[in-house]
Amino acid sequence: MNNLNSLPPLGVIVSVNGSIAQVGMYSMTNDADILWDGKLLNGPKVGTLLSINQNDIKIIAIVVSEEITDQQNNNHSKQFDNRFHANSINRIITLKTQGVIENNSFKTTSQYVPMIGNEVSLISQKDIDFIYNANINSITIGKSIKENNDIKIPIDSFFASHIGIFGNTGSGKSNTLHKLYSELFKKFKHTQMLEKSKFFVIDFNGEYTQAKQFHVDDSNKQIFNINTNNKKLTDKIPIDEEYLFDPDILSILFDAKPGIQKPFLDSALNEFNRITPDEFVKSQEKLFEDLIVYYKNITILNSWLDIFHKYNIKSTLISFLETGDRNNDYSNLNISCQNNYLIHKGIFQPEYQEIKDELFKNIKEKYTNLPKLDQFHLFLDFKKIDVIVHKLVNIEHINPLFKRIDISLNSLKSVIKLTTQNNEKNSSETVKNCSDYSIDQFKFLNIINLVNANLEVKRTLSMLISKMIYDNQKRKSVKSDKPKSTCHLIIDEAHNILNDNYSHNSDNSQDYRLSTFEEIIKEGRKFGFFLTLASQRPADISPTIISQLHNFVIHRLVNQNDLHILESTMSSLDNFSFKQLPSLGQGEAIITGTAIQLPTLVRINKDDIRPKSDDISLTSLWKKEEI
């Protein structure tokens, strides 16, 4: 017999049926552990990988079942009787072939099949490395549960792909995400990785904000703590103007309805991007005249006056108007109110020209000096009065929109800073370069902590960041035949923004968000942009996105919807491995995908520095402190 392996022979093939083979086990292998050459090895169990030795070929197979035969009972016995003893029992295990190791590499092929008489043995760590493409460019993340061998994953084929990490709460997925990237960063910390790649972590639960998280020095890492509840405690994320001032983004941000609100918003944005401050002031002069002379509605005039209070725009004219009774009289400027209509008595006479000029001068000064987001807010408020005065829109149709605009912009102003190369509108050079300008403000590792952000900001900000960094990477990559840098986006609790359950309810924001990420996951790889998604509810993520993932680390899942979505979208997970998912323990996972030739059951190593996701010990919390 050829001894192709220094590990002990376990048994011999006694039956073959296609890819299924039965092995008659030697008596020494019936224990859970085998002592061999001074080492305690795990015995063959269901789920263990074994080697079928055939000449210079090793056929790799997995144990799928086991049974016994009793030599002292015949086939006609209806049940075991008292005639058998220990030496009469033979153990039979059933194997399913997975592939072969030939010329120091593993491949899946049907060229070789087991033959009766082939001996079976455990597989060595060297064979494990061949199976998982592990070499010098690999990282160790844990040990195989059955064989207790180190499990290494190849860096090139695993991290240059889209990755899914799934598992129920408490199953260990956060530790796995952290372990994967910690080992990657530790291996390449003194290389060009810091210059050639950027990593972004969208952290919905604030789990990755501790010191030395991911084993990255603070000089190469920055944490953006987003807090919509306390403006003094929040950081601001640089966002390119072109991404915020986009019709689709603003429609999503303000939840603009398609009938009247979205066309109004699109038209207003187009005008805002087009006009100069002087043109804006000219339009306000015309609006003032039309408001007083033609529209003559006391309620709308009061709404117009409210804008000046909102933005603290001072002028003598406004003071004169405010000294009158808003509900009845504006007598200081020869305007009176009768039956809710204004009566013009001479406000446009020459003696009032000076205070009118002062008003519009102050409007221009305020408009010019405001940050662009506040500038746009001011523009929209005046535009609302304009379309109502000119009867282009019914006030009841756009009032709800403006309530949402106020809430959304006030939340967003505190958490973002708009960036651009210069302040010139309509500059092609600005549009060309502004994306690179914002990305340069990020470091090697960027963690966006959204635990204290409201739901609207969580969804909007994560989408803005994702689209901005993807477009930047795409823009850089199309200039060369091959990407010269990479960008990696890691989203923990990804179901928060990739949930497709609302799309059937005409949720435009949901549709846009999903289409954005579907483009990223379909096209990103060729541009050097790679996505990692972690979630406890894969069923809530768009099936299109799940189906485009290349590699998976799957922890315990028990929900039937979650199991079904993986079963229907993952071609690399065999039925035997799939059935193990509900029974996995904490920290145990199945790794599978294009970078992993065989699904493997692994216990992920725990790191000293871990995410803030460990289970709380109530007994320790409630214990009485000793004095």
Backbone hydrogen bonds, N-H to C=O, Kabsch-Sander energy under -0.5 kcal/mol:
donor,donor_aa,acceptor,acceptor_aa,energy
4,L,2,N,-1.0
10,L,120,V,-4.0
11,G,120,V,-1.1
12,V,24,G,-2.1
13,I,118,N,-2.7
14,V,22,Q,-2.9
15,S,22,Q,-1.4
17,N,20,I,-3.7
20,I,17,N,-1.8
21,A,95,L,-2.1
22,Q,15,S,-2.8
23,V,93,I,-2.8
24,G,12,V,-2.8
25,M,23,V,-0.7
25,M,91,R,-2.5
26,Y,10,L,-3.2
29,T,26,Y,-2.0
30,N,27,S,-1.4
34,I,41,L,-3.2
36,W,34,I,-0.7
36,W,39,K,-3.1
39,K,36,W,-2.0
41,L,34,I,-3.5
41,L,39,K,-0.7
43,G,32,A,-3.3
47,G,63,V,-2.8
48,T,45,K,-2.3
50,L,61,A,-3.1
51,S,121,S,-3.4
52,I,59,I,-3.2
53,N,51,S,-0.7
53,N,119,E,-2.7
54,Q,52,I,-0.6
54,Q,57,I,-2.9
57,I,54,Q,-2.5
58,K,101,I,-1.5
59,I,52,I,-2.9
59,I,57,I,-0.6
60,I,58,K,-0.7
60,I,99,G,-2.6
61,A,50,L,-2.5
62,I,96,K,-2.4
63,V,48,T,-2.4
64,V,62,I,-0.5
64,V,94,T,-2.7
65,S,94,T,-1.1
67,E,92,I,-3.2
69,T,90,N,-2.5
71,Q,69,T,-0.6
71,Q,88,S,-2.7
73,N,70,D,-1.1
77,S,74,N,-1.5
84,F,81,D,-0.7
88,S,85,H,-2.2
89,I,86,A,-1.4
90,N,69,T,-2.9
92,I,67,E,-3.4
93,I,23,V,-1.9
94,T,65,S,-3.0
95,L,21,A,-3.5
96,K,62,I,-2.1
97,T,19,S,-2.3
98,Q,60,I,-3.5
99,G,60,I,-1.4
100,V,107,K,-2.7
101,I,58,K,-2.7
102,E,100,V,-0.6
102,E,105,S,-2.7
105,S,102,E,-0.6
106,F,130,F,-0.7
107,K,100,V,-2.3
109,T,107,K,-0.5
117,G,13,I,-2.0
118,N,115,M,-2.4
119,E,53,N,-0.6
120,V,11,G,-2.3
121,S,51,S,-2.6
122,L,8,P,-0.8
123,I,49,L,-0.6
128,I,124,S,-2.2
129,D,125,Q,-2.3
130,F,126,K,-1.8
131,I,127,D,-2.4
132,Y,128,I,-2.1
133,N,130,F,-1.1
134,A,129,D,-2.3
138,S,136,I,-1.0
139,I,153,I,-1.9
141,I,151,I,-2.1
142,G,151,I,-0.9
143,K,603,R,-1.7
144,S,149,N,-3.1
145,I,601,L,-1.9
148,N,144,S,-1.9
151,I,142,G,-3.2
152,K,150,D,-0.6
153,I,139,I,-2.5
155,I,137,N,-2.5
158,F,154,P,-1.2
159,F,155,I,-2.2
160,A,155,I,-0.6
160,A,156,D,-1.0
161,S,159,F,-0.8
163,I,531,L,-2.5
164,G,551,N,-2.7
165,I,533,L,-3.2
166,F,164,G,-0.5
166,F,553,V,-1.9
167,G,535,S,-1.5
168,N,556,R,-3.1
171,S,168,N,-2.1
176,T,172,G,-2.0
177,L,173,K,-2.6
178,H,174,S,-2.3
179,K,175,N,-2.7
180,L,176,T,-2.8
181,Y,177,L,-1.8
182,S,178,H,-2.3
183,E,179,K,-2.4
184,L,180,L,-1.5
185,F,181,Y,-2.6
186,K,182,S,-2.5
187,K,183,E,-1.8
188,F,184,L,-1.4
189,K,186,K,-0.6
191,T,188,F,-1.5
194,L,191,T,-0.9
195,E,192,Q,-1.1
196,K,192,Q,-2.5
197,S,193,M,-1.7
198,K,486,T,-1.4
199,F,444,F,-3.3
200,F,488,H,-2.9
201,V,446,N,-3.3
202,I,200,F,-0.6
202,I,490,I,-3.1
203,D,201,V,-0.8
203,D,448,I,-2.5
204,F,202,I,-0.7
204,F,492,D,-0.5
213,Q,210,Q,-1.6
215,H,212,K,-2.2
216,V,213,Q,-1.2
220,N,217,D,-1.6
221,K,218,D,-1.2
222,Q,445,L,-2.1
224,F,222,Q,-0.5
224,F,447,I,-3.0
225,N,223,I,-0.8
226,I,224,F,-0.9
226,I,449,N,-2.5
227,N,225,N,-0.5
228,T,452,N,-1.6
229,N,452,N,-0.6
233,L,230,N,-1.3
234,T,230,N,-0.5
235,D,225,N,-2.5
237,I,415,V,-2.6
239,I,417,K,-2.2
241,E,419,T,-1.7
243,Y,240,D,-1.3
244,L,240,D,-1.3
245,F,241,E,-2.9
246,D,244,L,-2.0
250,L,246,D,-2.7
251,S,247,P,-2.1
252,I,248,D,-2.0
253,L,249,I,-3.0
254,F,250,L,-2.7
255,D,252,I,-0.7
256,A,251,S,-2.1
262,K,257,K,-2.7
264,F,260,I,-2.0
265,L,261,Q,-2.5
266,D,262,K,-3.0
267,S,263,P,-2.4
268,A,264,F,-2.5
269,L,265,L,-2.5
270,N,266,D,-2.3
271,E,267,S,-2.1
272,F,268,A,-2.7
273,N,269,L,-2.4
274,R,270,N,-0.8
274,R,271,E,-0.5
275,I,271,E,-2.6
280,F,276,T,-2.3
281,V,277,P,-2.2
282,K,278,D,-2.1
283,S,279,E,-2.0
284,Q,280,F,-1.5
285,E,281,V,-2.0
286,K,282,K,-2.0
287,L,283,S,-2.1
288,F,284,Q,-2.4
289,E,285,E,-1.9
290,D,286,K,-2.5
291,L,287,L,-2.6
292,I,288,F,-2.0
293,V,289,E,-3.0
294,Y,290,D,-1.3
295,Y,290,D,-2.7
296,K,291,L,-1.9
298,I,296,K,-0.5
298,I,340,N,-1.2
301,L,297,N,-2.2
302,N,298,I,-2.1
303,S,299,T,-1.8
304,W,300,I,-2.3
305,L,301,L,-2.3
306,D,302,N,-1.9
307,I,303,S,-1.0
307,I,304,W,-0.6
308,F,304,W,-0.7
308,F,305,L,-0.6
309,H,305,L,-1.3
310,K,306,D,-2.5
311,Y,307,I,-1.9
312,N,309,H,-0.7
313,I,308,F,-2.6
314,K,312,N,-0.7
319,S,315,S,-1.9
320,F,316,T,-2.7
321,L,317,L,-2.4
322,E,318,I,-2.3
323,T,319,S,-1.2
323,T,320,F,-0.6
324,G,320,F,-0.6
324,G,321,L,-0.9
326,R,324,G,-0.6
328,N,325,D,-1.3
329,D,325,D,-1.8
330,Y,335,I,-1.6
333,L,330,Y,-1.4
334,N,331,S,-2.0
335,I,330,Y,-1.8
336,S,343,I,-1.5
337,C,328,N,-1.2
338,Q,336,S,-0.5
338,Q,341,Y,-2.5
341,Y,338,Q,-1.3
342,L,296,K,-0.8
343,I,336,S,-2.7
344,H,342,L,-0.5
345,K,334,N,-1.4
349,Q,346,G,-2.0
352,Y,349,Q,-2.0
353,Q,350,P,-1.6
356,K,352,Y,-1.7
357,D,353,Q,-2.6
358,E,354,E,-2.0
359,L,355,I,-1.8
360,F,356,K,-2.1
361,K,357,D,-2.0
362,N,358,E,-2.3
363,I,359,L,-2.0
364,K,360,F,-2.0
365,E,361,K,-2.3
366,K,362,N,-2.5
367,Y,363,I,-2.7
368,T,364,K,-2.6
369,N,365,E,-1.8
370,L,366,K,-1.1
375,Q,371,P,-2.9
376,F,372,K,-2.5
377,H,373,L,-1.7
378,L,374,D,-2.7
379,F,375,Q,-2.5
380,L,376,F,-2.5
381,D,377,H,-2.0
382,F,378,L,-2.1
383,K,379,F,-2.4
384,K,380,L,-2.2
385,I,381,D,-1.3
386,D,382,F,-2.2
387,V,383,K,-2.5
388,I,384,K,-1.5
389,V,385,I,-2.8
390,H,386,D,-2.2
391,K,388,I,-1.3
392,L,387,V,-3.0
393,V,387,V,-1.3
397,H,394,N,-1.6
398,I,394,N,-0.9
398,I,395,I,-0.6
399,N,395,I,-1.9
402,F,398,I,-2.0
403,K,399,N,-1.5
404,R,400,P,-1.6
405,I,401,L,-2.2
406,D,402,F,-2.2
407,I,403,K,-1.8
408,S,404,R,-2.9
409,L,405,I,-2.7
410,N,406,D,-1.9
411,S,407,I,-1.7
412,L,408,S,-2.6
413,K,409,L,-2.8
414,S,410,N,-0.7
415,V,412,L,-1.5
416,I,412,L,-1.2
417,K,237,I,-2.2
419,T,239,I,-2.0
427,S,424,E,-0.8
428,S,426,N,-0.7
431,V,427,S,-1.9
432,K,428,S,-2.0
433,N,429,E,-2.0
434,C,430,T,-2.4
437,Y,433,N,-1.7
438,S,434,C,-1.8
439,I,435,S,-2.1
440,D,436,D,-1.9
441,Q,438,S,-1.7
442,F,439,I,-1.9
445,L,220,N,-2.2
446,N,199,F,-2.6
447,I,222,Q,-2.5
448,I,201,V,-3.2
448,I,446,N,-0.6
449,N,224,F,-2.5
449,N,447,I,-0.8
450,L,203,D,-2.8
450,L,448,I,-0.7
452,N,226,I,-0.7
453,A,450,L,-1.6
458,K,454,N,-2.5
459,R,455,L,-2.2
460,T,456,E,-2.6
461,L,457,V,-2.8
462,S,458,K,-1.6
463,M,459,R,-1.5
464,L,460,T,-2.6
465,I,461,L,-2.7
466,S,462,S,-2.0
467,K,463,M,-2.6
468,M,464,L,-2.3
469,I,465,I,-2.6
470,Y,466,S,-1.9
471,D,467,K,-2.6
472,N,468,M,-2.0
473,Q,469,I,-2.0
474,K,470,Y,-2.7
475,R,471,D,-2.6
476,K,472,N,-2.0
477,S,473,Q,-2.1
478,V,474,K,-2.1
479,K,476,K,-0.6
480,S,477,S,-1.6
486,T,196,K,-2.2
487,C,528,G,-2.5
488,H,198,K,-2.7
489,L,530,F,-2.8
490,I,200,F,-3.5
490,I,488,H,-0.5
491,I,489,L,-0.5
491,I,532,T,-3.0
492,D,202,I,-2.1
492,D,490,I,-0.6
493,E,534,A,-0.5
494,A,491,I,-0.5
494,A,534,A,-2.9
496,N,493,E,-1.9
497,I,494,A,-1.5
498,L,494,A,-1.8
499,N,495,H,-0.6
500,D,540,D,-1.3
503,S,500,D,-0.8
505,N,502,Y,-2.4
506,S,503,S,-1.1
507,D,502,Y,-0.8
508,N,506,S,-1.1
511,D,507,D,-2.4
512,Y,508,N,-2.6
513,R,509,S,-2.4
514,L,510,Q,-2.6
515,S,511,D,-2.4
516,T,512,Y,-2.2
517,F,513,R,-2.1
518,E,514,L,-2.5
519,E,515,S,-1.9
520,I,516,T,-1.9
521,I,517,F,-2.6
522,K,518,E,-1.6
523,E,519,E,-2.8
524,G,520,I,-2.4
526,K,523,E,-0.8
527,F,523,E,-0.5
527,F,524,G,-1.4
528,G,525,R,-1.4
529,F,524,G,-2.5
530,F,487,C,-2.5
530,F,528,G,-0.5
532,T,489,L,-2.8
533,L,163,I,-2.9
534,A,491,I,-2.5
535,S,165,I,-2.1
540,D,537,R,-1.7
541,I,538,P,-1.3
542,S,498,L,-1.4
545,I,542,S,-0.6
546,I,542,S,-2.2
547,S,543,P,-2.6
548,Q,544,T,-0.6
548,Q,545,I,-0.9
549,L,546,I,-1.4
550,H,162,H,-2.5
551,N,162,H,-1.9
552,F,592,T,-3.4
553,V,164,G,-2.5
554,I,590,I,-2.6
555,H,166,F,-3.8
555,H,553,V,-0.6
557,L,581,L,-0.7
563,L,559,N,-2.3
564,H,560,Q,-2.4
565,I,561,N,-2.1
566,L,562,D,-1.6
567,E,563,L,-2.4
568,S,564,H,-2.2
569,T,565,I,-1.0
570,M,566,L,-2.2
571,S,569,T,-0.7
574,D,572,S,-0.7
578,F,574,D,-2.5
579,K,575,N,-1.9
580,Q,577,S,-1.3
581,L,577,S,-0.5
581,L,578,F,-1.3
583,S,580,Q,-1.3
584,L,581,L,-1.2
587,G,171,S,-2.9
588,E,585,G,-2.0
589,A,602,V,-2.7
590,I,554,I,-2.4
591,I,589,A,-0.5
591,I,600,T,-2.5
592,T,552,F,-2.1
593,G,596,I,-0.6
594,T,550,H,-1.9
596,I,593,G,-0.8
597,Q,131,I,-0.7
597,Q,595,A,-0.6
600,T,591,I,-2.1
602,V,589,A,-3.1
602,V,600,T,-0.6
603,R,143,K,-3.0
604,I,587,G,-2.7
604,I,602,V,-0.7
605,N,141,I,-2.7
610,R,608,D,-0.7
612,K,207,E,-1.8
613,S,611,P,-2.3
618,L,616,I,-0.8
621,L,617,S,-2.0
622,W,618,L,-2.5
623,K,619,T,-0.9
